Amino acid sequence: MNRGFIIVESVISNEMLQTETAPAARSLPPELQSPRAKLVYLYLTTNGEATIGELADDLGMKKISLYGVLKTLRKQDLVAAENDTYTPA
C-alpha cells in the first residue's frame, strides 16, 4: 500500500496580516450598575440606534424590561429617544 503525503505550503501576505479593527467602544459610565442597563447601553453604542423590537429580539429581553432600562438610561442622559428609536446620547 502506497501512502502519499500532501505538502501544504502556507503563504501569508502582508495584506492578510493587516486586520481592520472596530472603532473603540465607549467605556461604560460609572453610574451604570445594572447588568441589563450596561448591556442595552453597549448595544446602542455599538449599533448606533435601535427600536424596542430590535433590542428585544437581539438581546433576548422582554419589552417590558427594556422600557424600564431605557427610562433609567434616559434619566441619566445616556440615551435619547425619538419616536420609537433609541440612540446613545
N, C-alpha and C positions, 0 to 999 in steps of 0.2 A: 504494500500500500504506500503510495507516494503522497506525502503531506507537503503541501506548498505553503509558503508564508507570503503574506502580503506586507509590503513595506509602505507605510504611510508617512509621507514627509509633511511635516507641519510648516506651513508658510503663513506667517502673520506679518501683515504690512503695517506701516505706521498709521495708516488710516483706520485699521481695525483696532489699534490700541487706543486711539483717541475716542473717548466717550463723551457724550453730552450729559451734563448734569442738570437736574431740575433747579429752578431758582430756589434760593434758600428760603425755607419755610419760616414764617414768623415764629418767634418764640411765644410760648404760652404766657399770657398775662398772669401775674401772681395772684390776682383776685379770683381766678378760676379754680375752684376747689372740687367741683363735681366732675366725676369722670365723664358723664354724659355731656356736660357743658363743654369740656375740653374736646371731646370727640366732634361735636357739632361745630365748634369754632375752627378746629383744624380742617374739617371737611370744607367749610366755607372759604377759609383762606387758601386752600389748595385748589378748589374748583371755581372760586370767584363768585358764584351765586347758585342758589337752588330754591326750589319751591318746597313746601311741606311734603308733597307727594314724593319728590325726588329724594329728600332727606330720609323719609320713612323707608322707601324702597332700598336705597343704597346703604343705609346704616342699620337696617333691621330694627328700627324703633317704631313704637306706636305714635301715631299723630298726636294723641292727647298728651303724651310725654314731651314731644317736641315743642308743642305750644308753650308749655311751662319753661322749658330750657331757653327757647328763643325770647320769651318775655324777660327772663333774667338777663340774658345777653344784651338785650336792647336797653334795659335799665342801666347797665354798666357801660353803655355806649360802645359796645364791641361789635354789635351787629345793627344794620339798618334794614328797614323793610319798606318795600314799595309794591303795592298791590299784594300779590301772593308770592313775591320773590324776595329772598333774604340775601344780603351781601355783607361781607365784613366791613366794618366802619373804618 
